[in-house]
Structure formats: C-alpha cells, structure tokens
C-alpha cells in the first residue's frame, strides 16, 4: 500500500512513519505538511518527495492511503477530502471535536468504501485484553467501579525545557480543541468506554493548573447505564505517575499497574491475590488498518470506539465549562453502540 504522510505536527508522527517503514506492506511515497519548511525537512530525512499541495497528494492515483498527524482541527476536512478521493485513512486520536463531525466523517468513509483507522493503541495491548476477558467471564461479578489513570510530566518545567517537553502547540486551543483530556486522556477514556459499557452521564473538571490556554490536569466521573461509576484521570503534570486500570465488582477486583495485573476473585478458588497469565497482544492499529485494506479483515478497533471517545470528551468539556452534570443525551440522542 502506497501512502502519504500528512503533517509532522503531532509528537507521534515520527513513530507512525517508523512503523510504516518497518511494515512490509506499506511504502511511504510522499509528505505533505501545513508547515512547508517542516514538511520539506521531513521528506528529505525520509528520502521521499515533498508536495505542498494537499489536493495534488489526494488526487495522486499512486497513493492508496494517508497517515494523518495534522493538528486535530484539520482532521475533519483532511479525512473527508481523502475519503472523497478514495484514499484509506490512518489517523491520530481524537477523530474530531464533535460527534456531529464524526458522523460526517463516517458518512464520507462509508460512501466511498474506504477504510478508516484511529490509533487507539492500548486497546490492542495484553493488559487490556486480559481485563476484557475477566469482565466477559464474570470473574468480578457485577462491575461497580472502573478507574483508569494515564498521566505524564510533559508540562512540568525542567532545566532543559522551561515549559516542559511537550511542544508549545499542544497548548493551542484552536488547533487541539483542548489539552490534557482530549490528548492523553483519550487512553483512559476509550479503555473505560469498553470496560464500563454505555455511558449515561458525565461530570468533568478540566483544570488549568499552570494558567495556560487549555487544561493540563483533568478528572472525569462517568455514570454508566448499568449503575456503575467510572473515574478517568489524566494530566501533563505528574512525575512518575504509573498507568493504572482498576476494576471493582461484587465478586472480585482486578488491579493493573504499568501493565502488571493481579486479581482477587471468588471464582479462582483462593482468597489470595493471583498474578495471572495474560494473552498475547493484538496486531497494532496500523497493522489492523493494513489487514482491513488488503484482506478485508475486521479490525478490533471500531467505529463505536472512535465515536464514543469524542462523545465523552465533548460531554466532559461541557460539564467543566458549565459546572454541571451532563447527560450524554444532550450531546447526541444515542451513542453508536
């Protein structure tokens, strides 16, 4: 599959380019960037041509797909234009700022019969797959609480970086649509969406601890239709913060910290904590994209995952802005689930 790289704006752009280079089914043929100087330098590093006209890239019959790491504000227009040109799309999260924009993207993708993949990498990892198996097997009984934390110190000043190691443009509200929650918070959001089930309401607090334009510290409380409660935590201000996923139920508890799991369940024949064997990871989001394009294989990362990620972000931002509890039915009449 011949692909074009669309922008080096996001911090993961280089990672996706490397993964594409290492994938025998992908060949990088062009680079486009809204910043021509950055794009030309990147293209030179990769040894491929730079094209300054996005339309020329999308209309190029030799290009089968695009890898999108533009500012999030450009996602909708770039992805819809690519779909209308018959190009397959791999993109960084989040898909779009609103569920209405997501629906427009899905419509264009389906109309043109192209494959869309959103990079939600932790849904492919062993620790998550184990947690999902535990829930499906009923080892925890009825789930009562879900907590997930993913945070780092990207905005903490240091001797080398007076504003932290995240690029300044990650604090541009117009380009990003938000701060810590919409970016890093995507991971705990899509994980808890899967494990908690359908969401009924959201209460969010998006804090600007450093008084920058967007949130750098955030907590979201989720009420699920089942009656369970979820807690989503993220931020750019935490040194040494482990990734944590915790599931509590009427018949057991699962604790995962930095991908190491331990479980206590009435169904395991012991009252002690058990360190379980966990499954092999699924193929990466990019490999799933390739498999869907080349072999028609159904990916494990779904349209519903993409949509509901934006839904929770949108509801949490509204909740924080207006200082109130928000029903997801206020954002959309029903989730795609």
C-alpha positions as CSV (number, residue, x, y, z in Angstrom):
1,X,0.0,0.0,0.0
2,X,1.5,3.3,-1.1
3,X,0.9,6.1,1.5
4,X,1.5,9.7,2.0
5,X,2.4,11.2,5.4
6,X,0.1,14.1,6.2
7,X,1.9,16.6,8.6
8,X,4.5,16.2,11.2
9,X,2.6,18.3,13.7
10,X,1.8,15.6,16.3
11,X,4.5,14.2,18.6
12,X,3.7,10.6,17.4
13,X,4.2,11.5,13.7
14,X,7.8,10.1,13.7
15,X,6.6,6.9,15.4
16,X,4.0,6.2,12.8
17,X,6.4,6.9,10.0
18,X,8.9,4.5,11.6
19,X,6.2,1.8,11.9
20,X,5.1,2.4,8.3
21,X,8.7,2.0,7.2
22,X,9.0,-1.3,9.1
23,X,5.8,-2.7,7.7
24,X,6.5,-4.7,4.5
25,X,3.0,-3.9,3.2
26,X,3.5,-0.1,3.4
27,X,5.6,2.2,1.2
28,X,5.9,5.9,2.0
29,X,5.7,7.8,-1.2
30,X,5.1,11.5,-0.3
31,X,5.0,14.0,2.5
32,X,2.6,17.0,2.9
33,X,2.7,19.4,5.8
34,X,0.8,22.6,6.6
35,X,4.2,23.9,7.5
36,X,6.2,23.6,4.3
37,X,9.6,24.0,5.9
38,X,9.0,21.3,8.4
39,X,7.5,19.1,5.7
40,X,10.4,19.5,3.3
41,X,12.9,18.7,6.1
42,X,10.9,15.5,7.0
43,X,10.6,14.4,3.4
44,X,14.4,14.9,2.9
45,X,15.0,12.8,6.1
46,X,12.7,10.0,4.7
47,X,14.1,10.2,1.2
48,X,10.7,10.9,-0.5
49,X,9.2,13.9,-2.4
50,X,7.5,16.8,-0.6
51,X,4.2,18.0,-2.1
52,X,3.0,21.4,-1.0
53,X,-0.5,21.0,-2.5
54,X,-2.7,18.6,-0.5
55,X,-5.1,18.3,-3.3
56,X,-2.3,17.0,-5.5
57,X,-1.5,14.4,-2.9
58,X,-5.1,13.2,-2.6
59,X,-5.7,13.1,-6.3
60,X,-2.5,11.2,-7.0
61,X,-3.6,7.8,-8.3
62,X,-0.4,6.2,-7.0
63,X,-1.3,7.0,-3.4
64,X,-3.6,4.4,-1.8
65,X,-3.8,5.8,1.7
66,X,-2.7,8.6,4.1
67,X,-1.4,8.7,7.6
68,X,-2.8,11.8,9.3
69,X,-0.9,13.6,12.1
70,X,-2.1,17.1,11.5
71,X,-3.5,19.5,14.1
72,X,-6.8,17.9,15.3
73,X,-8.6,21.0,13.9
74,X,-7.7,19.8,10.4
75,X,-8.8,16.2,10.9
76,X,-12.4,16.6,9.6
77,X,-11.5,18.4,6.4
78,X,-8.5,16.3,5.6
79,X,-10.1,13.0,6.3
80,X,-13.3,13.8,4.3
81,X,-11.3,15.1,1.4
82,X,-9.2,11.9,1.4
83,X,-12.2,9.7,1.6
84,X,-13.8,11.5,-1.3
85,X,-10.6,10.8,-3.3
86,X,-10.9,7.1,-2.4
87,X,-7.9,7.1,-0.1
88,X,-7.8,4.9,3.0
89,X,-7.1,6.8,6.2
90,X,-5.0,6.1,9.4
91,X,-5.2,8.9,11.9
92,X,-4.0,10.0,15.3
93,X,-6.6,10.4,18.0
94,X,-9.1,12.0,18.5
95,X,-11.1,11.7,15.3
96,X,-12.8,15.0,15.6
97,X,-14.0,17.7,18.1
98,X,-17.7,16.8,18.0
99,X,-19.9,13.8,17.4
100,X,-21.5,15.7,14.5
101,X,-18.1,15.9,12.8
102,X,-17.5,12.2,13.5
103,X,-20.8,11.4,11.8
104,X,-19.8,13.5,8.7
105,X,-16.5,11.6,8.5
106,X,-18.2,8.2,8.8
107,X,-20.6,9.2,6.1
108,X,-17.8,10.1,3.7
109,X,-15.8,6.9,4.6
110,X,-18.8,4.7,4.0
111,X,-20.0,6.4,0.8
112,X,-16.5,6.0,-0.7
113,X,-15.9,2.5,0.6
114,X,-12.5,3.3,2.2
115,X,-11.0,2.0,5.4
116,X,-10.6,4.4,8.4
117,X,-8.4,3.5,11.4
118,X,-8.0,5.7,14.5
119,X,-4.9,4.9,16.6
120,X,-6.2,3.7,20.0
121,X,-3.1,1.6,20.8
122,X,-3.9,0.4,24.3
123,X,-7.0,-1.5,23.0
124,X,-4.5,-3.9,21.4
125,X,-2.3,-4.4,24.4
126,X,-2.2,-7.6,26.6
127,X,-3.2,-5.9,29.8
128,X,-6.5,-4.6,28.3
129,X,-7.3,-7.8,26.6
130,X,-6.9,-9.6,29.9
131,X,-9.2,-7.1,31.6
132,X,-11.8,-7.5,28.9
133,X,-11.6,-11.3,29.3
134,X,-12.1,-11.0,33.0
135,X,-15.2,-8.9,32.6
136,X,-16.7,-11.2,30.0
137,X,-16.0,-14.3,32.0
138,X,-17.8,-12.7,35.0
139,X,-14.8,-13.2,37.4
140,X,-15.6,-9.9,39.0
141,X,-19.4,-10.3,39.2
142,X,-21.3,-7.1,38.5
143,X,-18.9,-4.2,37.8
144,X,-19.5,-1.4,40.3
145,X,-16.4,0.8,39.7
146,X,-13.9,1.4,37.0
147,X,-10.9,3.7,37.4
148,X,-8.2,4.4,34.8
149,X,-5.3,6.9,35.1
150,X,-2.8,7.8,32.3
151,X,-0.7,10.9,33.1
152,X,2.9,12.2,32.5
153,X,5.0,15.2,33.2
154,X,5.0,16.8,29.7
155,X,4.2,20.3,31.0
156,X,6.5,20.2,34.0
157,X,9.4,22.7,33.7
158,X,12.9,21.4,33.7
159,X,16.4,22.7,33.1
160,X,16.3,21.5,29.5
161,X,12.7,22.6,28.8
162,X,11.4,25.7,30.7
163,X,7.8,24.8,29.8
164,X,8.2,21.0,29.8
165,X,8.9,18.6,27.0
166,X,5.6,18.8,25.2
167,X,5.7,21.2,22.2
168,X,4.0,24.6,22.6
169,X,1.4,23.9,20.0
170,X,-0.1,21.2,22.3
171,X,-1.5,24.1,24.3
172,X,-3.1,25.8,21.3
173,X,-6.8,25.5,22.0
174,X,-7.8,26.2,18.4
175,X,-5.6,23.5,16.9
176,X,-6.0,20.9,19.7
177,X,-9.6,21.5,20.8
178,X,-8.4,21.1,24.4
179,X,-5.4,20.0,26.4
180,X,-4.6,17.0,28.6
181,X,-8.0,15.3,28.4
182,X,-8.5,15.4,24.7
183,X,-5.0,14.2,24.1
184,X,-3.5,12.0,26.8
185,X,-6.9,11.4,28.4
186,X,-8.0,9.7,25.2
187,X,-6.4,6.5,26.5
188,X,-8.3,6.2,29.8
189,X,-11.5,7.3,28.0
190,X,-11.5,4.6,25.3
191,X,-10.5,1.9,27.8
192,X,-13.2,2.8,30.3
193,X,-15.7,3.1,27.5
194,X,-15.1,-0.5,26.6
195,X,-15.0,-1.9,30.1
196,X,-17.8,0.2,31.7
197,X,-20.3,-0.1,28.9
198,X,-22.8,2.5,27.7
199,X,-22.4,5.9,29.4
200,X,-25.4,7.7,30.9
201,X,-23.8,10.9,32.2
202,X,-20.5,12.7,32.7
203,X,-19.1,15.2,35.2
204,X,-15.8,16.7,34.3
205,X,-13.3,19.0,35.8
206,X,-10.7,20.3,33.4
207,X,-8.2,22.3,35.4
208,X,-5.6,24.8,34.1
209,X,-3.1,24.5,36.9
210,X,-0.5,26.5,35.0
211,X,-3.0,29.0,33.7
212,X,-2.4,28.1,30.1
213,X,-5.0,28.2,27.4
214,X,-6.1,24.6,27.8
215,X,-6.4,22.1,30.6
216,X,-3.3,20.4,31.9
217,X,-4.9,18.3,34.7
218,X,-8.3,16.6,34.4
219,X,-10.7,14.2,36.1
220,X,-13.9,12.9,34.7
221,X,-16.6,10.9,36.6
222,X,-18.8,8.7,34.4
223,X,-22.1,7.2,35.3
224,X,-22.9,4.1,33.3
225,X,-26.3,2.8,32.4
226,X,-25.6,-0.3,34.4
227,X,-25.3,1.9,37.6
228,X,-21.5,1.5,37.8
229,X,-19.3,4.6,38.3
230,X,-16.2,5.3,36.4
231,X,-13.2,7.6,37.2
232,X,-10.9,8.9,34.4
233,X,-7.7,10.7,35.4
234,X,-5.1,12.4,33.2
235,X,-2.7,15.3,33.1
236,X,0.6,16.7,32.0
237,X,1.9,17.5,35.5
238,X,2.6,14.1,37.1
239,X,6.2,12.9,37.6
240,X,6.5,9.1,37.8
241,X,2.8,8.5,37.6
242,X,2.1,4.8,36.7
243,X,-0.6,3.8,34.3
244,X,-3.4,2.3,36.4
245,X,-6.5,0.4,35.5
246,X,-8.7,-0.8,38.3
247,X,-12.0,-2.8,38.1
248,X,-14.1,-3.4,41.2
249,X,-17.1,-5.8,41.3
250,X,-19.4,-7.7,43.6
251,X,-17.3,-10.9,43.3
252,X,-13.8,-9.7,42.6
253,X,-11.2,-6.9,42.0
254,X,-8.7,-6.5,39.2
255,X,-5.7,-4.1,39.6
256,X,-3.3,-3.4,36.8
257,X,-0.4,-1.0,37.3
258,X,2.1,-0.4,34.5
259,X,0.6,-3.4,32.6
260,X,1.2,-5.8,35.6
261,X,-2.0,-7.4,36.7
262,X,-3.2,-9.0,39.9
263,X,-6.7,-10.3,40.6
264,X,-8.8,-11.5,43.6
265,X,-12.0,-13.3,42.7
266,X,-14.5,-15.6,44.4
267,X,-14.2,-17.8,41.3
268,X,-10.5,-18.6,41.5
269,X,-10.5,-20.9,44.5
270,X,-8.4,-18.8,46.7
271,X,-8.8,-15.7,48.9
272,X,-5.3,-14.5,47.9
273,X,-4.2,-12.2,45.1
274,X,-3.4,-14.1,41.9
275,X,-0.9,-13.0,39.3
276,X,-2.5,-14.2,36.1
277,X,-1.1,-15.2,32.7
278,X,-2.1,-12.6,30.2
279,X,-2.8,-13.1,26.5
280,X,-0.7,-12.1,23.5
281,X,-1.4,-8.6,22.2
282,X,-3.5,-8.0,19.1
283,X,-1.9,-6.5,16.0
284,X,-1.2,-2.8,16.2
285,X,-3.7,-0.3,15.0
286,X,-1.6,0.3,11.9
287,X,-1.3,-3.4,11.1
288,X,-5.1,-3.8,11.6
289,X,-5.5,-0.9,9.1
290,X,-3.4,-2.7,6.6
291,X,-5.2,-6.0,7.1
292,X,-8.6,-4.4,6.6
293,X,-7.4,-2.7,3.4
294,X,-5.6,-5.7,1.9
295,X,-7.5,-8.7,3.3
296,X,-10.9,-7.3,4.3
297,X,-10.2,-8.3,7.9
298,X,-12.5,-6.7,10.5
299,X,-10.4,-4.6,12.9
300,X,-10.9,-4.9,16.7
301,X,-10.8,-1.0,16.9
302,X,-14.2,0.0,15.8
303,X,-16.3,2.9,14.6
304,X,-18.0,2.9,18.0
305,X,-14.7,3.3,19.8
306,X,-13.9,6.4,17.7
307,X,-17.3,8.0,18.1
308,X,-17.6,7.4,21.9
309,X,-14.1,8.8,22.5
310,X,-15.3,12.1,21.1
311,X,-18.6,11.9,22.9
312,X,-17.0,11.7,26.3
313,X,-14.6,14.5,25.5
314,X,-17.4,16.7,24.3
315,X,-19.6,16.0,27.3
316,X,-16.7,16.4,29.8
317,X,-15.7,19.8,28.3
318,X,-19.3,21.0,28.5
319,X,-19.6,19.8,32.1
320,X,-16.4,21.6,33.2
321,X,-17.3,24.8,31.3
322,X,-20.8,25.0,32.8
323,X,-20.1,23.4,36.2
324,X,-22.8,20.8,36.0
325,X,-23.7,17.2,35.4
326,X,-24.2,16.4,31.6
327,X,-26.3,13.7,30.2
328,X,-24.8,12.2,27.0
329,X,-28.3,12.5,25.5
330,X,-27.7,16.3,25.5
331,X,-24.8,15.7,23.1
332,X,-26.5,13.1,20.9
333,X,-29.8,11.3,21.1
334,X,-28.0,7.9,21.3
335,X,-24.5,6.6,21.1
336,X,-23.5,4.2,18.4
337,X,-23.4,1.1,20.4
